[in-house]
Every structure is written in C-alpha cells, then in structure tokens.
C-alpha cells in the first residue's frame, strides 16, 4: 500500500494555517479535482478523496492536534485503544518520532522519506482564459502563452557540464539526510535533517552546466493551443496533463490548470444548461396571437404564440440550450413573454383603444379630459 502524503502538503498549506486558510485551500482543491470535471479520471478521483480526508482531519481540532504530534498513526482508529495504541500511557512532551527514529531509523508518523534522487513530478502551473458566452456554449480553441521549466537540452537535465557526472555525497551517502542524536544514556534520541553539504540533493556537482547553472532545468516561454469543451461554465477549470513544469530524475511533467471566465451575454442568461431569454411583444400580438422570431444561440427560430398569452408566460424551446460539458445532450431555452406598453399614442389610437375598452365593460378607461377635447374640436 502506498504511503499517505502529509495532510498539510495535500492541501498546500503550512502547519500553522488558520481554520479559514484550511477551508479556503480545501474548497480550491476540491473544486480542482472534483470528479464531475474529470469524468473517468481515476487519478483525479483519488486526489479528490485524498483532499477530503485531509480536510476532515485538519478541520477537527482534536484530530489535528493528534496528527500534529503523532502523524497518521495519531488519527488511526486503533490509536490509544490498547490494541495497537498506547493504552492511555501519558507520553508527556516526548517526541514519538524521535523515540521510534532511534530504533527504526525514523519515519514514524511522518510518512516515508522521499529519495532525493528518485523521480519527482514537475510543478503544477495555473493560467486563465476569458471566452464569450457563445464560445462557452459551443467550444473553441485558444492560444495561451506561459512560462514553464523544461529540462536543459545541454546537460539533458543532469545539471553537469557535458562530459562530467555528479558525485554521490560522501556525507549522507546519497540519502540527502543526516542523522542527529540528542540527549545521552538511556534517553538518547535520534532525528534526521537535510544534509548541509549537498543541500539535501544527495549528490555534488563539481562542474555545473553553463546553461542551467547546475539546476538541470531552464525557464522558457511557450505557446500552447487549448481546446475549450462545449458547455463549459464560468469558473470551471480545465486540466492538461503533462503541460506543467518538467519533472526531475525521470519524473513526469506537471499539469496545467486553466480557469475559465465566461463573459456574460447581453441577450441570454444561463443557468446550468438552460438558457433564459425575455421576449417583448405588443398588446395586439399577445391578445390575437402571432408568429414570433425568437433568437437562440443557434440562430433565429419561428414560434407561434397563441392568442391570449399573458405577460410573464414562459414557453420552452427544447434542445436550444447549452450542450452538456460531458457530451450528454443539450438543455432547453426558456422564453419569458413581456408585453410592451406604448409610451405615447395619437388621438386616433387613443380613441380606438377607448372604444375597445368600452366593449370590454371598462367605462372609466378613457383618459381624463379626452372627451372634453373631442367636444371642443366639434
């Protein structure tokens, strides 16, 4: 079974992080690796579970305190139960990591030490892109410019000048760590620390590469083309594997996470895969019915509005909404009817409307002074 990573490392926070910092980091990471954004991606699903487990422990004050003192063993269900724990024995201020390190070479509660010469995945890069409402609906391609670390072509990532090789550090023998003893007699405890001679790398480079200065990597500007999937929504992110920083010691390249901002439309409003539109009609059209030309994200369509349609009526255009980002169909468009009221009428129009109002039994419908003006004209 693979060793668990440090919970603070999983959330990308320091050990002194506040509750608010933990919550903010958790929301960010949970959103980044949510299975809905990575359908079928088992690695993203595993990371999502790992993030949830880390936050569950660190957000609980008691569990966090045990974890800070004893590592993963401190939050194991059997911890302190007498069946693998410490049976309630008070260990005081003694560091259990030091105690077990003196007998078993360290590593208790802190996870397995990382081999400094082992494969290491590259850094995760982040970028952002802004697209239009229509581009989000149907997908598009965008070109991004980013700066990322890449393996030095001169030394092939070794950090050494051509024709030379690194030396295994004689102080730590390539482990990158040194052993430090504390106390004395029966209370001698051992801990480990990064080797000061090789700075924890486990090797010494006597003739560094002139291009990368011994780092094995160089920073370069690159342009990449990103395919934005149809149906993506504002605030969602795209993960591109292997487009991040170069790995070390044969490790894989990191990922590129792209956050998407969608500019709002002047005409349409989106809710999930549904599109909403307000359509203004005249009183006559609403009363008598009419064939309307309705804008959709696919273009104009014809719709026969029935006679007697009331203001606020909502009708549906099936399949005229946003495509689902996972490719499973499309949403609908909902059109809300608004009846436009004229702001100015001619005398003839007023007279016609007044006559109509009388047929509807609205005796007081004529505007004040209207008939007085008509009498004066006669």
N, C-alpha and C positions, 0 to 999 in steps of 0.2 A: 504494500500500500504506500502511495506517495506521501511524503511528509507534508503536513499542513504549513501553509505560509503564515507568517506573523500577521495577526489581525490588523494591526496598525498599518502594515505595508499594504494589505489588501485594500484598505480604504484610502490609502495615500495621505495619512495624517501622522503627526508626531505623537509621542506618548503623552504629552501634556495637553492634547486637544480638548477643547471645551465640549459640552453637550451640543451646543449649536454648531460647532465645527464638525462634529461627528455626523450630525443629522444632515448637514449640507453636503458633506462628502458622500454619505450613503445615498442620498437622492440622486446625486450626479452619477455615481457608479451604477446604481440600479437601473437608471434610465439608459445608460450607455450599453449595458449588456442585457436589457430586457428581451426575453425570448420572442416577443411579438415583432421586434425589429430585426431578429436574426432567425427566421424560421428554418428549422432543420440543422442549425449550427450547434452541435453538441458542446463545443468549446465555450461558446457564449453562454449556454445554459449552465455549464459547470461554474463559470465565473460569476454568474448571477446568484447561484446558490451559495457560493463562497462569500460574496458580498453580504448577503442576508445573514449568514451565520456569524460573520464578523461583527455586524451591527447589533445582532441580538445579544452578543456577549458584552460588547463595549458600552452599549446603552444602559445596561443594568449595573448599577454602582457596585453591588456586592460581587457579581461575576467579574466585573472589570478589575476590582481590587485583587481577587484571587488570581486572575490571569496575569496581572502586572507582577505578582510575586512568584507565581509558580509556572507561568506559561500555560500551554494547552493542557498539561496534566491537572492544573488547578481548576479547570472547568469541565473535566471529565465527570460523568455521573457517579463514578465509583470513588471520586476524590473524598478522603476523610471519612469513608463509611466503615472502615475497619476491614474491608475485603479488597484491599489494594491501596487504600489511602493510608493515613497515619493514626487512625484510631483515636483521634482527639488529642494527641500529644502536642503540647504547646511548643512550637519551634522558636518562639520569640523573634529576635531580629536576625537569626541566622539565614544566610542566603542559600537556599537549597540547590541552586545552580552551582554554587561554589563547592558544596559538600559532595554532590554527585559527580562534579567535574574532577574532584581529586581522586575518585575511584575509577570512574569510567571514561575519563578523558573529556569531560564537558558535554554540552549538548542537551542537558536535562532541561526540559520546559522551554527551550528556545528554538527548537527545530534543528534540523541537521545543518551543519555549516556548509556554506557554498564553497565549492572548489574554485579558487581564483583563476585556475587555468581551464576550467570546464566551459562548455558552450553557454553563452549568455545572449538572451534575446535583446534586440535593439530597442531604442526608446520609442514610445508611442507619441506620434505627432498629432496636433489638432489644427484644424483650419475651419473656415466658414465660407459659405456661399449664399448669395441672395438671388432669388429667382422670382419670376412673375407668377401670378395666380394660374395662368394658362399653362406655363411650363411645369408647374407642380402637378397640374391635372393630367397632363399627357406625357410627362417625362421630357428630358432634354440632356444635352451634353454640355459641360462647362470645363474650361481650361483653368487650372489653378497653378500658381507659382508658389513654391515652397522651398525652404532651406532645410536640408537634412544631412546627416552624417553618412558617409559612404566609405567603404574600405579603400585605403590608399592603394592606388594602382602601382606605385613604385615598389613598395615593400610587400604588397599582397596582404596587408593587414597585420604583419608581424611586428611592425614598429622598428625593425632593424634595417640598417643600411644594406643595400644589396651585397651579397656575399658573406654576410655575418649572421650569427644566430644568438638568441638570448641565452644567458647563463641562469641555471637554476640557483635561486638564492641560497647561499650556504648557511644562512642564519636560521631560516624557517624550513629549509629543505623543500621549497616549492609549495608549502601549505598556505602561505600568506599570513599565518598566525604564529604567535609565540606564546609559550606557557609561563605564567607568572604565579609564584607561590606566595601565600600570605600566612601570617601567624607563625607558630612553631610548636614543636612537640606533637601532642595529640590533637592540637587544634590547627594543624596545617591544612589550609585550603588552597586549591589551585583554580585559576581562571585563565582565560585566553584573551589576547588582544592582537590587533593588526601588527604585523611585523614592521618596525620602523625603518629597516634597511631597504626593503623593496616596496614599501608603502602598501603592503597587503596584496601585491600582484603575484608574489611567488617567483618572480624572475627579475633579473637585472639586465638592462640593455646598455652595453658599453659604447656601441656605435649606432646612435639613433638615426632613423631615416631623415633626410634633409627636408622632405616634403611634408611629412606629418609630425616631425619632431618627436618621434617615438610613440605616438599615441596609436598608430595603426589606422587612424581614420582621418578624413578631411571633410570639411563642410562645403557643400555645393548647392547652387540654385538649380532647381529642376522644375520643368513644366509638365504637368500630367493632365490627361483628359479624364474627367469623371462623368460617369453615366448616372444621371438622377432618375430613379424609378418613377413611373407614373403613379400618381396618388399620394406622393409624399406630402406630409403636412408641416406646417410651421413649427419649428422647434425640434423636429426629429433629426436623427443623425444617421450617417452612412459610415460603415466601417470597411476600409480597404486593407486587406491583409497584405503584409509584405511591402507596403509603401511608406513605412516609417523609417526610423534610423537603422543603420546597418548593425547587425549583431557582432558579437566578439567571440573569438576562439571557435569559429564554426557555427555559432548560434544563428537562428533565423532572424530576419529583419523584423522590426516592429511594425505596428499597424498605423494607419492614418484614419483619424476620426474626423468627419466633416459634419458640422452642424449646419442645418438648412434654415434660412429665413425666407418666408414667402411674403412678398408684397401683397397687401390687400387689393381686391378689385373694386373699382368704382361702381360696378353694377351688381356683382354677385356677392353673396355671403355664404361661407362654408361652415358646416357642422358635421364633422366626420366625413362620410362620403356623400352626404346630402348637400345640395346647392339650393339656396333660397333667393328668390327674386320678387320684387314688388312691381306690379304692372298697373299703371294708371289707365283707366278707361273713362269715357264720358257717361253722363247720366243716361243718355239715349241708348248707348251701347249696352249698359247694364240692364236697362229696362226691356229693350227689344231683342237683346242678344246680338252677337256679332262674331265674325271670324277675325281672330286676333293674330298678329305676327309676334311671336314670343322669342326673345333672344335666349339662346342656350350656349354652353361652352362649345358645342359642336356647330353653332350657327343658328340662324332663324328657323323656327318651325311654325306651322299653322295650327291654331287651336280654335274650335267652335265653342264659344262661351254661350251657355243657354240664357234665354230670356229670364229676367227677374233675378239675376245674380246680385247678391247683397254685398255691400262693402265689407271687407275682411274675409271674404270667401277664399279658401285655399284649394287649388287644384294641383294634381300631381302629373308630372311628365315622367313616366317610368324609363329608367335606363339613361337618363340625361344628366346624371350627377357625376361624381368623381369616381374614377376607377379605383378599386381596392388595391392597396400597395402590395398585397400578396398575390395579386392576379386573379382573385376570385370575384369576378363580376363587377358591376358598377352600381352606384347609388342612384337616387332619383332627384329630380328637380321639383321644388315646391314653389308655386306662384301664388302670391297673395294679391287679391284684387283691391285696388284703391280707386274710389270714384272721385274724379276731379270736378270741383265746383267752379264755374266761371266767376271771375272777379269783376267783370263789367259786362252789361247787357245793353243792347239797343232798345229803344222804346217798343219796337215791333216784337222783339224777343220777349220782353217783359210782359207784353200784352198776351202773347201766345202762352207763356207759362202760367199767367194768371187764369186764363181761360181753362187751361188744363187742370189747374188746382181746383177750380170750381166743380169740374166734372168728378173730382175725387172727394168732393164734400169739404174742401178747405176754404171756407168763406172768408177767412181773415188772411189769406195768403198774399193779397195784393200789397205791395209796398206802400208805406204811409205817404199820402198826398198824390198817389199815382192817378186816381180817378179825377181828382180836382184839376190836375194838369190837363187831362183829356178833355174835361168840360170847357176849360178856358180856351183850348185850341179850337173847339167847335163854335 
